[in-house]
């Protein structure tokens, strides 16, 4: 049996660039630190908000609630050549833990932290696409997480995300690394690695610079 991912869609850069700028201040480029231009940061933030904020859904979703409350605080690009690397993209988020995010002991639920690692962890991929003006985006293939410690209700956590590179032997599967920390104590709560799939057809689309 083949284990190759099967997806039949390719996003266009025109669609990504047409996404509206959200009113949510957590996703506004003017509130995001880092060296990329505000245009690049906003393009990435719009795509992330479309995904994590579930803007096309008009009914209540827990994932939408989490996405609305996640805050992008920094985006950075140190090295970028093309979609085949080398590249060094990263992004940091903050999130305040509310009662609905916790288990019965008042500790951040593992499902919520895994969702944050997955959804927020894609930020460097969105940033890469925004910087190159190309539709570099796709679903998660794998998410491997290690739970390292608790985070309590009311705490602010820092979600650090970084592009690692391409999966060895693959030209359209990207590796991203995520660390979730307690912002106050610096204690590590979770470390995760995810693999994201981008259709080769999307990678073949010329950049619109």
Secondary structure by P-SEA (a helix, b strand, c coil): ccccccccbbbbaaaaaacccccccccccccccccccaaaaaaaaaaaaaaccccccccccaaaaaaaacccccccccccccccccbbbbbbbbbbbccccccccccccaaaaaaaaaaaaaaaaaaaaaaacccbbbbbcbbbbbbcccccccbbbbbbbbbcccccccccbbbbbbbbcccccccccccbbbbbbbbcccccccccc
